[in-house]
Amino acid sequence: MVKDEICNTYIPEDEALKEVRNGQAHYFCSEECRKKFLSSKNKAG
């Protein structure tokens, strides 16, 4: 199980959406959470 950093939901790794940033993998339960992560990282960086 992996944790979605946006909504704190745990999902099986093989079902999660994966985004790799700076060599670190981030997992998401949905495209909506993935987009929120990407937009927050773009604003911060």
Phi, psi and omega in degrees: 000143177234156184256131172285119184289343182275309185251001178063026176272143175262133179225154175299137184303323182287349177256348185279151170280140185239135176229127179256123178232127179052038178079002180247134181274138176236141185240147183221148180278339184208164176297327179299314179293322178299317180295322177297318178299311181297319181289324178290324178290325179293322178293321183285330186260000000 
